Amino acid sequence: MGENCKRYGVPFYGASFVPHNALKSSDTDAKKEDEDSGNRPNYVIFAGGGGEGRSGIPNALVISLFDSASNSLSDQPVEKLETGDDLPYRMAVHPGGEGVICSLPKSCRWFEWDTITSDDTIELSLKPSEKVFDELEDIGQQLAVTFSQDGSLLAVGGEDGTLRVFKWPSMALVLDAPNAHTSVKNLDFSPDGKYLVSVGSGPGRVWDISSSIAKASLSKENDEVFGFCKFSLDGESDPFLYVTAMRDRGGSIVKWNTTTWKRISSKHVVRDPISAFNVSYDGKLLAIGTIEGDVLILNSSSMKVQTVIKKAHLGVVTSLAFSNDSRALASASLDASARVTIIEETTKNGVNVWIILFIMLLAAVLYYAKAKGHFL
């Protein structure tokens, strides 16, 4: 196990990079920190545990420090906040740096960042918030929790199939769909916050936030079982929607048009079942985790696999999260391991830049050798 992969004694279900704006110690520091963002530490938060009972395995939120220069995670967590008998099964980090919301067995709980400044360094920790959102109490196990990109909306999807969308932080109810699915598996907001896609039992559904109704249905083909959904901007046109699908021959990624909500393409990518999925912030990369512990990174334009990390984890990959600059990928597993993988720079076709440079250098050497032999 390399320095970029550590075990922290907690089976993990969630992973996310901590937004750099969570480290702002004051408003007066904001501009300076934005200008000096390259020097800011990279924190990664993981969530999970052993559940109820006396297994001896804690339920906790774990914060680790990642050093990109040495490609290493801290040997010990910088914070390990235990949550008692409640397992933090799903987690969503607020994009504005306000805190983290976690789904517990019967409710959702809000946690806030706590920063300590000493000797011009900022240390990050986490604390339970004094705010208790009544709307999220006693609603049962939520299998999906997500914020809109601007942080103004919160969506939660329950094991009972109920889908709810709230304004954040007022918690005014925007959408309430008791029978969205038999069970909600995954949720994602469109980049502009106008739509929410949900997947679960049956077809996927597209919800119009302004009218609070289902605008479209994402139909399945043959024996497909949808698993995850994620919007992505390509920088030049309307966003795409990606949905993972399992069939008898393995895992596929289905690409959808977000104007017509029709399929654009479907690409078979892996034989093993897909257990985690995410899209980079710049829209150029897709990441897949499998039940065998493998992690795959794909080029979104060509849908070709550009990196395969066999046995990145010894157990099921449960969560994947890209850094804000899309240069690193965090992954978590039920084997209690946390990993951060630095993504190598590639060309548009997914070919490693260093390989191209090597080929060019080799060609130059051969040309020089041939020319020298000719003149001799």
Secondary structure, 3 states (H helix, E strand, C coil): CCCCEEECCCCEEEEEECCHHHHCCCHHHHHHHHHCHHHCCEEEEEEECCCCCCCCCCCEEEEEEEECCCCEECCCCCEEEECCCCCCCEEEECCCCCEEEEECCCCEEEEEEEEEEECCEEEEEEEECCCCCHHHCCCCCEEEEEECCCCCEEEEEECCCCEEEEECCCCCEEEEECCCCCCEEEEEECCCCCEEEEEECCCEEEEECCCCEEEEEECCCCCCEEEEEEEECCCCCCCEEEEEEEECCEEEEEEEECCCCCEEEEEEEECCCEEEEEECCCCCEEEEEECCCCEEEEECCCCEEEEEECCCCCCCEEEEEECCCCCEEEEEECCCEEEEEECCCECCCCCEHHHHHHHHHHHHHHHHHHHHHHHC
